[in-house]
């Protein structure tokens, strides 16, 4: 039996805002769009988004948690230029959490929030 991690789907309030942040600000390529469902090219694993309303229709017997709840995950994007990407996010008016800093192990990391408050780590390769 084959099993591998294929994709993550995050629930969002507004897919237009999500598309703007991930495509136009972070620079990810769109892999697919189907109504409110969007997939981005991120390497081997697909990052996807959908509205809570659309997902609720697909699984009506499960209550989709509100987007106002505290986030319990973080998404990490590896880049060779954390400061420039961080500045691009900041200049576009998105909330930043931690400016680029070099960790003791030599990796540069920064943290920002996407339009729905998902914690995004921007980091150099290890």
C-alpha positions as CSV (number, residue, x, y, z in Angstrom):
1,X,0.0,0.0,0.0
2,X,1.3,3.4,-1.0
3,X,0.8,6.4,1.2
4,X,2.3,9.9,1.0
5,X,1.5,13.4,2.2
6,X,-0.2,15.0,-0.7
7,X,-1.7,18.3,0.3
8,X,-2.9,20.6,3.0
9,X,-6.2,22.5,2.7
10,X,-6.8,25.6,4.8
11,X,-10.2,27.2,5.3
12,X,-10.5,30.9,4.5
13,X,-13.1,33.6,4.5
14,X,-12.3,35.2,1.2
15,X,-10.5,33.3,-1.6
16,X,-9.8,36.5,-3.6
17,X,-7.7,37.9,-0.6
18,X,-6.1,34.5,-0.3
19,X,-5.2,34.4,-4.0
20,X,-3.7,37.9,-3.8
21,X,-1.5,37.1,-0.8
22,X,-0.2,33.7,-1.9
23,X,0.1,34.4,-5.7
24,X,0.8,38.1,-5.9
25,X,2.7,38.8,-2.7
26,X,4.5,35.4,-1.9
27,X,4.8,34.6,-5.6
28,X,3.4,31.0,-5.7
29,X,2.0,29.7,-9.0
30,X,-1.6,28.6,-9.1
31,X,-1.9,24.9,-9.8
32,X,-5.7,24.8,-10.0
33,X,-8.9,26.8,-9.3
34,X,-12.3,25.3,-9.1
35,X,-14.9,27.7,-7.7
36,X,-13.8,28.7,-4.2
37,X,-11.1,26.0,-4.2
38,X,-7.5,27.1,-5.0
39,X,-4.3,25.0,-5.2
40,X,-0.8,26.4,-5.3
41,X,2.4,24.9,-6.6
42,X,4.8,24.6,-3.6
43,X,7.0,21.7,-4.6
44,X,6.1,18.1,-3.7
45,X,3.1,19.0,-1.5
46,X,0.2,21.0,-2.7
47,X,-1.1,23.9,-0.5
48,X,-4.8,24.5,-1.1
49,X,-7.6,26.7,0.2
50,X,-11.3,26.6,0.3
51,X,-14.1,28.5,2.0
52,X,-15.7,27.1,5.1
53,X,-19.1,27.4,3.4
54,X,-18.1,25.2,0.5
55,X,-16.5,22.5,2.7
56,X,-19.6,22.5,4.9
57,X,-21.7,21.6,1.9
58,X,-19.3,18.7,1.2
59,X,-19.4,17.3,4.7
60,X,-22.7,18.5,6.2
61,X,-22.6,16.4,9.4
62,X,-19.3,18.0,10.5
63,X,-19.2,21.5,11.9
64,X,-16.3,23.5,10.4
65,X,-14.6,25.6,13.1
66,X,-14.8,29.4,12.9
67,X,-11.9,31.2,11.4
68,X,-11.8,33.4,14.5
69,X,-10.3,30.5,16.6
70,X,-6.6,30.7,17.5
71,X,-4.5,29.0,14.9
72,X,-2.8,25.7,15.8
73,X,-0.5,25.3,12.8
74,X,2.1,27.1,10.9
75,X,3.1,27.0,7.2
76,X,6.8,27.3,6.4
77,X,8.1,28.6,3.1
78,X,11.8,28.2,2.3
79,X,13.4,31.0,0.4
80,X,16.9,32.2,-0.3
81,X,16.0,35.8,0.6
82,X,13.9,36.1,3.7
83,X,14.5,39.8,4.2
84,X,13.2,40.7,0.7
85,X,10.1,38.5,1.0
86,X,9.4,39.8,4.5
87,X,9.6,43.4,3.2
88,X,7.3,42.6,0.3
89,X,4.7,41.2,2.7
90,X,5.0,44.2,5.0
91,X,4.8,46.7,2.1
92,X,1.7,45.0,0.8
93,X,0.1,45.8,4.2
94,X,-0.1,42.4,5.8
95,X,0.6,41.8,9.5
96,X,4.1,40.8,10.5
97,X,4.9,38.9,13.6
98,X,8.8,38.7,13.7
99,X,11.3,40.5,11.5
100,X,14.0,38.3,10.0
101,X,16.4,37.0,12.6
102,X,19.3,34.5,12.4
103,X,18.8,31.5,14.6
104,X,21.8,29.9,16.5
105,X,21.9,27.1,13.9
106,X,22.4,29.7,11.1
107,X,18.9,29.7,9.5
108,X,17.3,33.1,8.9
109,X,13.5,33.1,9.8
110,X,10.7,35.6,9.9
111,X,7.0,35.3,10.6
112,X,4.0,36.9,9.0
113,X,0.2,36.3,9.0
114,X,-1.9,35.6,5.9
115,X,-5.3,37.4,5.5
116,X,-7.0,34.8,7.6
117,X,-4.4,34.9,10.4
118,X,-2.6,31.7,9.5
119,X,1.0,31.9,10.9
120,X,3.5,31.8,8.0
121,X,7.2,31.1,8.6
122,X,9.6,32.5,5.9
123,X,13.0,30.7,6.3
124,X,16.2,30.0,4.5
125,X,17.1,26.4,3.6
126,X,18.8,24.3,6.3
